[in-house]
Amino acid sequence: MTQIIVHACYYPDGTIKEIAERPENMTGQQWFNFLCQKVPHAGAALSGGRHIFRMSPADLDALKTEAGA
């Protein structure tokens, strides 16, 4: 099964610096918050101020549609 990994990087204050697959109508922080609310089981915090979300391409497309992308 193919999975997409959405990478995010934090600033030292904990806000999102950048995140992959972000819809144009959302800031990085909004997209991160949306993913945390919708698919918390898919997320994992990593060292060095990073976070990832693992999901199928279909799930990512559905989330982007729901987010209004």
C-alpha positions in Angstrom: 0.0 0.0 0.0 1.4 3.4 -1.0 1.6 6.0 1.7 2.2 9.7 1.4 4.3 11.3 4.2 3.4 15.0 4.9 6.4 16.6 6.5 6.2 19.7 8.8 8.9 21.8 10.4 8.5 23.9 13.6 9.9 27.3 14.6 11.5 27.2 18.0 8.3 28.7 19.5 6.3 25.6 18.3 4.5 27.3 15.4 4.7 25.7 11.9 7.4 27.0 9.7 6.5 24.9 6.7 4.4 21.9 5.9 4.0 19.8 2.7 0.8 19.4 0.7 -0.7 22.6 2.1 -3.8 23.9 0.3 -3.4 27.4 -1.0 -6.4 28.7 1.0 -4.7 27.7 4.4 -1.6 28.9 6.2 0.8 26.2 7.3 -0.4 26.5 10.9 -4.1 26.1 9.8 -3.2 23.0 7.7 -1.3 21.4 10.6 -4.1 22.1 13.0 -6.6 20.7 10.5 -4.6 17.5 10.1 -4.1 17.1 13.9 -7.9 17.3 14.3 -8.9 15.1 11.4 -6.2 12.4 11.5 -4.4 12.5 14.9 -3.6 8.8 14.6 -1.6 9.5 11.4 0.8 12.0 13.1 4.1 11.5 14.7 6.4 14.0 16.3 10.1 13.7 15.4 13.3 15.2 16.8 14.7 18.4 15.6 11.4 20.3 15.4 9.7 18.1 12.8 6.4 16.2 12.5 5.0 13.8 9.9 1.6 12.6 9.0 1.3 9.2 7.1 -1.7 8.5 5.0 -2.9 7.1 1.7 -3.1 9.3 -1.4 -6.9 8.9 -1.3 -7.0 10.0 2.3 -4.9 13.1 1.5 -7.1 14.0 -1.5 -10.2 13.7 0.7 -8.7 15.9 3.4 -7.7 18.5 0.8 -11.2 18.5 -0.6 -12.7 18.9 2.9 -10.3 21.7 3.6 -11.6 23.5 0.5 -8.5 23.1 -1.7 
